[in-house]
Amino acid sequence: MSSHIQIFDTTLRDGEQTPGVNFSFEERLKIAQQLEKWGVDIIEAGFPASSTGSFKSVEAIAKTLTTTAVCGLARCVKSDIDAVYEATKEAAIPRIHVFVATSPIHRDSKLKMSQDEVLESIKEHVEYAKQYFEVVQFSPEDATRTEPDFLLKAVQTAVDAGASVINIPDTVGFSYPTEYGKIFKTLIETIESDHEVIYSAHCHDDLGLAVANSMAAIENGAKRIEGTLNGIGERAGNTALEEVALGLYVRQDHYQNQSKINLAETKQTSDLIARYAGIRVPKNKAIVGQNAFSHESGIHQDGVLKNPETYEIMTPQLVGVKTTELPLGKLSGKHAFAEKLTALGYDVEPEEQKVLFKQFKEIADKKKAVTDRDIHALIQGTSHEQSASYQVDTLQLQFVSNGLQSAVVVIKDKDGNTYQDSSIGTGSIVAVYNAVDRIFDRETELLDYTIDSVTEGSDAQAEVHVQLKIDDQIVSGVGIDHDILLASCKSYVEAQAKYVNESTEKEGIKS
């Protein structure tokens, strides 16, 4: 178990707790498949007891993956443990993650439990989970604000009950590297066990120290790191796993450990999750940001041209970023397009390739050259639209007197049914969104509207991000098109569709 640093990805569980992020069933499955391709050891696929939708997603992922362990989250509640067992029982490698809070503020304010009651709960539920799972992971929630002596008692109780993975969550991003590393050193030196125990780090980024704390944990004996792609998660997010994986690779002279991550799939995985989450990666983001391998300073450019290692500690190709683009144009044929897809790492079925080629030609008619980033955006957008429950079919706008605009919107659902309505507004976007609201027959509040360009230049594709509030639920949507108004409409329809899907899936948390 401890031959390498294990990567435990919780993008589908903790990452989806990001405000406004609600992955659809199809998106969760595609993310899980890409994470397996990326090479993670364990995927925390969800919290099965929380809703029917989460249970079904975990169950589907468990049935689909072949090399990656599939883990479900459970409170120290027997029905939660039963739900994880039922959802993961057909997985190639089923796993469970059981947790209970241990810090005084959580014990007193949330759980209303004494230390002895918490210890008894740990013993009872870890033993219960051990009946169904070969490997049980236990987490003392808010470990970094737990009294050190009680944390030792909690961990020893879990190990005695059969836990073979102990996760130490810095739940509120409170700790710092020296302190966090010391916790691991103390546990490893103090906890007694007749079986191997893996110690795992789970950090939040409230103080911007999640990755630093995770690396400090490795320096002090941790053999598993938990986190998310792009560092998404509630509040300030989680440990960015791509940064951990590259940190281990680039500074293997120091850490003397490696992960099993397929580094060449890093950018592809990051882009997919950014797209589905509706959260664009900042340009200056380490490893996967647009500027991560860009050099503007004349001194830097001169150095890189003479020897890339002067200012690059890793190559762009290492993480799947292509430095040399061979743009396609409107005269490019199907063969050249197919070769480009292969070169970019896509394995596309012939029928789907026909659809993509038709859309590529439409883009090529509007642009002088279609870059690699255009192709990435095309494929990610198309595959997403194909699985969407609603798609924009037609958008028509016209100017009305007194400064008003009029919009007619036609959308289609998966079954081919068509819905149409029209409205006016003080501007084109307002008119479009009013029409969409009429189609879905609900009142919404637009919290955020952002336009980004997928590529550079005046002929760039536009990527529009929206965040809506509907019945106290926050949902997001993304739309990509050369026409900003159409991209805006697509993003709004996607957000509305996510609300419909989530409302269908959601049920109350089971106790």
C-alpha positions as CSV (number, residue, x, y, z in Angstrom):
1,M,0.0,0.0,0.0
2,S,2.8,2.4,0.8
3,S,5.1,2.0,-2.2
4,H,4.2,5.4,-3.6
5,I,2.3,8.6,-2.7
6,Q,-1.4,7.7,-3.3
7,I,-3.6,10.3,-4.9
8,F,-7.1,10.4,-3.5
9,D,-9.3,12.6,-5.7
10,T,-12.4,14.1,-4.1
11,T,-13.4,16.4,-7.0
12,L,-16.8,14.6,-7.3
13,R,-17.5,14.9,-3.6
14,D,-15.7,17.8,-1.9
15,G,-15.1,19.6,-5.2
16,E,-18.8,19.6,-6.0
17,Q,-19.5,21.4,-2.7
18,T,-18.1,24.5,-4.5
19,P,-21.0,27.1,-4.6
20,G,-22.7,26.9,-7.9
21,V,-21.1,23.6,-9.0
22,N,-23.6,20.9,-9.7
23,F,-22.3,18.1,-12.0
24,S,-24.9,16.2,-13.9
25,F,-25.0,12.4,-13.9
26,E,-23.3,12.2,-17.2
27,E,-20.7,14.7,-16.2
28,R,-19.8,12.8,-13.0
29,L,-19.3,9.6,-15.0
30,K,-17.1,11.3,-17.6
31,I,-15.0,13.0,-14.9
32,A,-14.5,9.7,-13.1
33,Q,-13.4,8.1,-16.4
34,Q,-10.9,10.9,-17.1
35,L,-9.6,10.8,-13.5
36,E,-8.9,7.1,-14.0
37,K,-7.1,7.9,-17.2
38,W,-5.1,10.5,-15.3
39,G,-4.0,7.8,-12.9
40,V,-5.5,8.6,-9.5
41,D,-5.5,5.7,-7.0
42,I,-8.8,6.4,-5.3
43,I,-11.9,8.4,-6.4
44,E,-14.2,9.6,-3.7
45,A,-17.3,9.4,-6.0
46,G,-19.8,11.0,-3.6
47,F,-21.8,10.8,-0.4
48,P,-24.4,8.0,-1.3
49,A,-26.7,8.6,1.7
50,S,-27.1,12.3,0.9
51,S,-29.5,11.8,-2.1
52,T,-30.8,9.4,-4.7
53,G,-28.8,11.2,-7.3
54,S,-25.5,10.8,-5.4
55,F,-26.2,7.2,-4.7
56,K,-26.9,6.4,-8.4
57,S,-23.8,8.3,-9.5
58,V,-21.5,6.5,-7.1
59,E,-23.1,3.2,-8.2
60,A,-22.6,3.9,-11.9
61,I,-19.0,5.0,-11.4
62,A,-18.3,1.8,-9.3
63,K,-19.6,-0.3,-12.1
64,T,-17.6,1.5,-14.8
65,L,-14.1,2.0,-13.4
66,T,-11.7,-1.0,-13.7
67,T,-8.4,0.1,-12.2
68,T,-9.2,2.9,-9.7
69,A,-10.7,2.3,-6.3
70,V,-14.1,3.9,-5.8
71,C,-14.8,5.3,-2.4
72,G,-18.0,6.6,-0.8
73,L,-18.3,9.0,2.2
74,A,-20.2,8.1,5.3
75,R,-20.9,9.7,8.6
76,C,-20.6,7.6,11.7
77,V,-24.2,6.5,11.0
78,K,-24.9,2.8,10.1
79,S,-27.4,3.7,7.4
80,D,-24.7,5.9,5.7
81,I,-22.3,2.9,5.8
82,D,-25.0,0.6,4.4
83,A,-25.6,3.1,1.5
84,V,-21.8,3.2,0.7
85,Y,-21.7,-0.6,0.7
86,E,-24.8,-0.9,-1.6
87,A,-23.4,1.8,-4.0
88,T,-19.9,0.4,-4.3
89,K,-20.4,-3.3,-3.9
90,E,-19.8,-3.9,-7.7
91,A,-16.7,-1.8,-7.8
92,A,-13.4,-3.5,-8.8
93,I,-11.9,-1.9,-5.7
94,P,-14.6,-0.7,-3.2
95,R,-13.6,1.6,-0.4
96,I,-15.4,3.6,2.4
97,H,-14.5,6.8,4.1
98,V,-16.0,7.2,7.6
99,F,-15.8,10.5,9.5
100,V,-16.9,12.2,12.7
101,A,-15.9,15.6,14.1
102,T,-13.4,15.6,17.0
103,S,-12.6,19.3,17.7
104,P,-14.2,20.9,20.8
105,I,-16.1,23.5,18.8
106,H,-17.6,20.7,16.7
107,R,-18.3,18.4,19.6
108,D,-20.0,21.1,21.7
109,S,-21.7,23.2,19.0
110,K,-22.6,20.7,16.3
111,L,-22.6,17.1,17.7
112,K,-23.5,17.9,21.3
113,M,-21.3,14.9,22.3
114,S,-18.7,14.3,24.9
115,Q,-15.2,13.0,24.2
116,D,-16.2,9.5,25.4
117,E,-19.3,9.5,23.2
118,V,-17.2,10.4,20.2
119,L,-14.7,7.6,20.9
120,E,-17.5,5.1,21.3
121,S,-19.0,6.2,18.0
122,I,-15.7,5.8,16.2
123,K,-15.3,2.3,17.6
124,E,-18.8,1.2,16.8
125,H,-18.9,2.5,13.3
126,V,-15.4,1.6,12.1
127,E,-16.0,-1.9,13.3
128,Y,-19.3,-1.9,11.5
129,A,-17.8,-0.7,8.3
130,K,-15.0,-3.3,8.6
131,Q,-17.5,-6.0,8.2
132,Y,-18.1,-4.9,4.6
133,F,-14.9,-3.4,3.5
134,E,-11.3,-4.7,3.4
135,V,-9.9,-1.1,3.8
136,V,-11.7,1.4,6.0
137,Q,-10.6,5.0,6.0
138,F,-11.4,7.1,9.1
139,S,-11.2,10.9,9.4
140,P,-11.4,12.9,12.6
141,E,-13.0,16.0,11.1
142,D,-11.4,19.3,12.1
143,A,-8.4,17.4,13.3
144,T,-6.1,20.4,13.3
145,R,-8.3,22.2,15.9
146,T,-8.6,19.1,18.0
147,E,-6.7,18.8,21.3
148,P,-3.5,16.8,20.5
149,D,-4.1,14.2,23.3
150,F,-7.7,13.6,22.2
151,L,-6.7,13.4,18.6
152,L,-4.3,10.6,19.5
153,K,-7.1,8.8,21.4
154,A,-9.5,9.1,18.4
155,V,-7.0,7.8,15.9
156,Q,-5.9,4.9,18.2
157,T,-9.5,4.0,18.7
158,A,-10.1,3.9,14.9
159,V,-6.9,1.9,14.3
160,D,-7.9,-0.6,17.1
161,A,-11.3,-0.9,15.5
162,G,-9.7,-1.9,12.1
163,A,-9.1,1.3,10.2
164,S,-6.1,1.0,7.9
165,V,-6.2,4.5,6.5
166,I,-6.2,7.5,8.8
167,N,-7.0,10.8,7.2
168,I,-6.1,14.1,9.0
169,P,-8.4,16.9,7.7
170,D,-7.4,20.5,8.0
171,T,-11.1,21.1,7.5
172,V,-11.0,24.9,7.8
173,G,-7.5,25.6,6.4
174,F,-6.3,26.6,9.8
175,S,-2.9,24.9,10.0
176,Y,0.5,25.8,8.7
177,P,3.2,23.4,7.3
178,T,5.4,23.0,10.4
179,E,2.4,22.4,12.6
180,Y,0.6,20.1,10.2
181,G,3.7,18.1,9.5
182,K,4.3,17.6,13.2
183,I,0.8,16.0,13.6
184,F,1.8,13.3,11.1
185,K,5.2,12.7,12.7
186,T,3.6,12.4,16.2
187,L,0.9,10.0,15.0
188,I,3.3,7.8,13.1
189,E,5.6,7.6,16.1
190,T,2.9,7.1,18.7
191,I,0.0,5.1,17.3
192,E,0.3,1.3,17.9
193,S,-1.1,-1.2,15.4
194,D,-0.8,-4.8,14.4
195,H,-1.6,-3.9,10.8
196,E,-0.2,-1.4,8.3
197,V,-1.7,2.1,8.5
198,I,-1.6,4.7,5.8
199,Y,-1.7,8.3,6.9
200,S,-3.5,10.7,4.5
201,A,-3.6,14.5,4.3
202,H,-6.7,16.5,3.4
203,C,-6.2,20.2,3.3
204,H,-8.3,23.3,2.6
205,D,-6.9,26.5,1.2
206,D,-8.5,29.2,3.5
207,L,-5.0,30.6,4.2
208,G,-3.5,29.6,0.8
209,L,-1.5,26.8,2.4
210,A,-3.3,23.7,1.3
211,V,-0.5,22.4,-1.1
212,A,2.3,23.5,1.2
213,N,0.6,21.7,4.1
214,S,0.1,18.6,2.0
215,M,3.8,18.5,1.0
216,A,4.8,19.0,4.6
217,A,2.6,15.9,5.5
218,I,4.6,13.9,2.9
219,E,7.9,15.1,4.4
220,N,6.6,13.7,7.7
221,G,5.4,10.3,6.5
222,A,2.0,10.8,4.9
223,K,1.6,8.3,2.0
224,R,-1.7,9.6,0.6
225,I,-2.8,13.1,-0.5
226,E,-6.4,14.1,-0.9
227,G,-7.6,17.0,-3.0
228,T,-9.3,18.1,-6.2
229,L,-8.3,19.1,-9.7
230,N,-7.8,22.9,-10.1
231,G,-8.2,23.1,-6.3
232,I,-12.0,23.5,-6.5
233,G,-14.0,23.1,-3.3
234,E,-16.1,24.9,-0.8
235,R,-14.9,28.3,0.4
236,A,-11.3,28.8,-0.8
237,G,-11.1,25.3,-2.2
238,N,-8.9,22.2,-1.6
239,T,-5.4,21.0,-2.3
240,A,-4.8,21.3,-6.0
241,L,-3.7,17.7,-6.9
242,E,-2.0,18.7,-10.1
243,E,0.4,20.9,-8.1
244,V,1.2,18.0,-5.7
245,A,1.8,15.6,-8.6
246,L,4.2,18.0,-10.4
247,G,5.8,19.0,-7.1
248,L,6.7,15.3,-6.4
249,Y,7.9,14.9,-10.0
250,V,10.1,18.0,-10.3
251,R,11.5,17.8,-6.8
252,Q,11.9,14.0,-6.5
253,D,15.4,14.7,-5.3
254,H,13.8,16.0,-2.1
255,Y,10.6,14.1,-1.6
256,Q,12.0,10.7,-2.8
257,N,8.5,9.6,-3.7
258,Q,6.4,9.6,-6.8
259,S,2.7,9.4,-7.6
260,K,1.2,7.2,-10.3
261,I,-0.3,10.1,-12.1
262,N,-0.1,10.1,-15.9
263,L,1.2,13.7,-16.1
264,A,0.6,14.0,-19.9
265,E,-3.2,13.9,-19.1
266,T,-3.0,16.8,-16.6
267,K,-4.1,19.7,-18.8
268,Q,-6.8,17.6,-20.4
269,T,-8.2,16.6,-17.1
270,S,-8.0,20.2,-15.7
271,D,-9.8,21.6,-18.8
272,L,-12.6,19.0,-18.6
273,I,-13.3,19.8,-14.9
274,A,-13.1,23.5,-15.4
275,R,-15.7,23.2,-18.2
276,Y,-18.1,21.1,-16.3
277,A,-17.7,23.1,-13.1
278,G,-18.2,26.3,-14.9
279,I,-15.1,27.7,-13.2
280,R,-12.4,28.9,-15.5
281,V,-8.8,28.3,-14.5
282,P,-7.0,31.6,-13.7
283,K,-4.4,32.4,-16.3
284,N,-1.7,32.6,-13.7
285,K,-2.6,29.2,-12.1
286,A,0.4,26.9,-11.5
287,I,0.8,24.0,-13.9
288,V,-2.5,24.4,-15.9
289,G,-3.0,28.1,-16.3
290,Q,-2.8,29.7,-19.7
291,N,0.3,31.7,-18.6
292,A,2.1,28.8,-16.8
293,F,4.5,28.4,-19.8
294,S,4.4,31.9,-21.2
295,H,7.3,34.3,-21.1
296,E,6.9,38.0,-21.9
297,S,10.0,39.5,-20.4
298,G,12.6,40.1,-23.1
299,I,15.3,38.7,-20.8
300,H,13.2,35.6,-20.1
301,Q,12.4,35.1,-23.8
302,D,16.1,35.4,-24.7
303,G,17.0,32.8,-22.0
304,V,14.2,30.3,-23.1
305,L,15.2,30.5,-26.7
306,K,18.8,29.7,-25.8
307,N,17.9,27.0,-23.3
308,P,14.3,26.4,-22.1
309,E,15.6,25.2,-18.7
310,T,16.7,28.8,-17.9
311,Y,13.2,29.7,-17.0
312,E,11.2,26.4,-17.2
313,I,11.6,23.8,-14.5
314,M,9.3,21.5,-16.5
315,T,8.3,21.2,-20.1
316,P,4.8,22.1,-21.3
317,Q,4.6,18.7,-23.0
318,L,5.0,17.0,-19.6
319,V,1.5,18.1,-18.6
320,G,0.0,17.8,-22.0
321,V,0.4,21.4,-23.2
322,K,1.4,21.6,-26.9
323,T,3.9,24.4,-27.5
324,T,3.8,24.2,-31.3
325,E,0.5,24.6,-32.9
326,L,-0.3,23.6,-36.5
327,P,-3.4,25.7,-37.2
328,L,-6.1,24.2,-39.5
329,G,-8.1,26.4,-41.9
330,K,-11.3,26.4,-44.0
331,L,-9.5,24.4,-46.7
332,S,-8.5,21.6,-44.3
333,G,-10.1,18.2,-45.0
334,K,-11.4,15.4,-42.9
335,H,-8.0,13.6,-42.9
336,A,-6.1,16.6,-41.6
337,F,-8.9,17.2,-38.9
338,A,-8.7,13.5,-37.9
339,E,-4.9,13.7,-37.6
340,K,-5.2,16.8,-35.4
341,L,-7.7,15.0,-33.1
342,T,-5.2,12.2,-32.7
343,A,-2.3,14.5,-32.1
344,L,-4.3,16.3,-29.4
345,G,-5.0,12.9,-27.7
346,Y,-8.6,12.5,-28.6
347,D,-10.0,9.1,-29.5
348,V,-13.3,9.9,-31.4
349,E,-15.7,7.5,-32.9
350,P,-16.3,8.0,-36.7
351,E,-19.9,9.1,-36.4
352,E,-19.0,11.7,-33.7
353,Q,-16.0,12.8,-35.8
354,K,-18.5,13.7,-38.7
355,V,-20.4,15.9,-36.3
356,L,-17.3,17.6,-35.0
357,F,-15.9,18.1,-38.5
358,K,-19.1,19.9,-39.6
359,Q,-18.8,22.2,-36.6
360,F,-15.1,22.7,-37.3
361,K,-15.9,23.8,-40.8
362,E,-18.3,26.3,-39.4
363,I,-15.6,27.7,-37.1
364,A,-13.1,27.7,-40.0
365,D,-15.4,29.8,-42.1
366,K,-15.3,32.5,-39.4
367,K,-11.6,32.3,-38.6
368,K,-8.4,32.7,-40.5
369,A,-6.9,29.8,-38.6
370,V,-8.3,27.3,-36.1
371,T,-5.9,26.7,-33.3
372,D,-5.4,23.8,-30.9
373,R,-7.3,25.7,-28.2
374,D,-10.2,26.1,-30.6
375,I,-10.3,22.3,-31.2
376,H,-10.2,21.7,-27.4
377,A,-13.1,24.1,-26.9
378,L,-15.0,22.6,-29.8
379,I,-14.7,19.0,-28.5
380,Q,-15.4,19.9,-24.9
381,G,-18.4,22.1,-25.8
382,T,-19.8,19.6,-28.3
383,S,-19.6,16.6,-26.0
384,H,-21.1,18.6,-23.3
385,E,-24.0,19.8,-25.4
386,Q,-24.7,16.3,-26.7
387,S,-25.3,15.1,-23.2
388,A,-27.2,18.2,-22.1
389,S,-30.9,17.8,-21.3
390,Y,-31.7,21.0,-23.1
391,Q,-30.0,22.7,-26.1
392,V,-30.4,26.1,-27.8
393,D,-31.9,25.4,-31.2
394,T,-32.6,29.0,-32.5
395,L,-31.9,32.5,-31.3
396,Q,-33.4,35.5,-33.1
397,L,-33.0,39.2,-32.0
398,Q,-34.4,42.4,-33.2
399,F,-34.4,46.1,-32.2
400,V,-37.6,47.5,-30.7
401,S,-38.5,51.2,-30.3
402,N,-37.7,53.1,-27.1
403,G,-34.4,51.4,-26.6
404,L,-35.8,47.9,-26.1
405,Q,-34.6,44.7,-27.7
406,S,-36.7,41.7,-28.6
407,A,-35.6,38.0,-28.4
408,V,-37.1,34.8,-29.7
409,V,-35.5,31.6,-28.2
410,V,-36.2,28.0,-29.3
411,I,-34.7,25.1,-27.3
412,K,-34.9,21.4,-27.6
413,D,-34.8,18.7,-25.0
414,K,-33.2,15.2,-25.3
415,D,-36.4,13.7,-26.6
416,G,-36.6,16.2,-29.5
417,N,-39.4,18.3,-28.0
418,T,-39.3,21.9,-28.9
419,Y,-40.0,24.9,-26.6
420,Q,-40.3,28.5,-27.8
421,D,-41.0,31.9,-26.3
422,S,-40.1,35.5,-26.8
423,S,-39.6,38.6,-24.6
424,I,-38.3,42.1,-24.6
425,G,-35.6,43.7,-22.4
426,T,-33.5,46.8,-21.9
427,G,-30.7,45.1,-23.8
428,S,-30.1,42.0,-26.0
429,I,-28.9,39.8,-23.1
430,V,-31.8,40.8,-20.8
431,A,-34.3,40.0,-23.6
432,V,-32.7,36.6,-24.2
433,Y,-32.7,35.7,-20.6
434,N,-36.2,36.9,-20.0
435,A,-37.3,34.6,-22.9
436,V,-35.5,31.6,-21.4
437,D,-37.1,32.3,-18.0
438,R,-40.5,32.3,-19.7
439,I,-39.7,28.9,-21.3
440,F,-38.7,27.3,-18.0
441,D,-41.5,29.3,-16.2
442,R,-39.5,30.4,-13.2
443,E,-38.0,33.5,-11.7
444,T,-34.2,33.7,-11.5
445,E,-31.6,36.1,-10.2
446,L,-28.4,36.5,-12.3
447,L,-25.6,36.6,-9.8
448,D,-22.6,36.6,-12.2
449,Y,-22.1,37.1,-15.9
450,T,-18.5,36.8,-17.3
451,I,-17.2,36.7,-20.9
452,D,-13.8,35.2,-21.7
453,S,-12.1,34.5,-25.0
454,V,-11.2,30.9,-25.6
455,T,-8.5,32.0,-28.1
456,E,-6.8,35.3,-29.0
457,G,-7.6,37.7,-31.7
458,S,-10.7,39.5,-33.0
459,D,-12.1,36.3,-34.3
460,A,-11.8,34.4,-31.0
461,Q,-14.5,32.2,-29.7
462,A,-16.4,33.6,-26.7
463,E,-16.9,31.6,-23.5
464,V,-19.7,33.0,-21.3
465,H,-20.0,31.9,-17.7
466,V,-23.2,32.6,-15.7
467,Q,-24.3,31.9,-12.2
468,L,-28.0,32.0,-11.3
469,K,-30.0,31.8,-8.1
470,I,-33.2,29.8,-8.5
471,D,-35.3,29.0,-5.4
472,D,-32.3,29.6,-3.1
473,Q,-30.2,27.2,-5.1
474,I,-27.1,28.4,-7.0
475,V,-26.3,26.9,-10.4
476,S,-23.8,27.8,-13.1
477,G,-23.6,27.4,-16.9
478,V,-21.1,27.8,-19.6
479,G,-21.6,28.5,-23.3
480,I,-19.1,28.7,-26.1
481,D,-19.7,30.2,-29.5
482,H,-18.2,32.9,-31.9
483,D,-21.4,34.9,-31.3
484,I,-21.4,36.3,-27.8
485,L,-25.2,36.5,-27.7
486,L,-25.6,32.8,-28.7
487,A,-22.8,31.8,-26.2
488,S,-24.7,33.9,-23.5
489,C,-28.0,32.1,-24.4
490,K,-26.3,28.6,-24.2
491,S,-24.8,29.3,-20.8
492,Y,-28.1,30.5,-19.4
493,V,-30.0,27.5,-20.8
494,E,-27.3,25.1,-19.4
495,A,-27.7,26.7,-15.9
496,Q,-31.5,26.3,-16.1
497,A,-31.1,22.7,-17.2
498,K,-28.8,22.0,-14.3
499,Y,-31.5,23.2,-11.9
500,V,-34.0,21.0,-13.5
501,N,-31.7,18.0,-13.2
502,E,-30.7,18.7,-9.6
503,S,-34.3,19.2,-8.6
504,T,-35.2,15.8,-10.1
505,E,-32.3,14.0,-8.4
506,K,-32.4,15.6,-4.9
507,E,-34.0,14.1,-1.9
508,G,-33.3,14.9,1.7
509,I,-30.3,13.5,3.6
510,K,-31.1,10.1,5.1
511,S,-30.3,9.5,8.8
